[in-house]
Amino acid sequence: QVQLTESGGGVAQPGGSLRLTCTASGRISGIWPMGWYRQAPGKQRELVATIIPNGTTNIADSVKGRFTISRAGSAKNTVYLQMNDLKPEDTAVYYCNLVRFGTAQWGQGTQVTVSS
């Protein structure tokens, strides 16, 4: 059983920054593709950023240049989402995702609200 735990959400002003952290725990070894998705009220869940074991990242066009995804150096199944220059349209619940043996696992989500 693998659990994903997200942290770091909260309220930020437009132009502000937040950093989200996701840690995988439980019966897991190796390094796996991980990513961040978000779901705003009334909208479908959408990809924000992903990172694969060799470090290659994929960033959604809507956040490119503002958000970066990275993997912790020592805790390899811990990933960060650094969010800069936040906009009100970034308001959503952010979910962490890990894909292992073709199966996606999800965290419980963390709320990010961007408001003045």
Secondary structure, 3 states (H helix, E strand, C coil): CEEEEEECCEEECCCCCEEEEEEEEECCCCCCCEEEEEECCCCCCEEEEEECCCCCEEECCCCCCCEEEEECCCCCCEEEEEECCCCHHHCEEEEEEEEECCEEEECCCEEEEECC
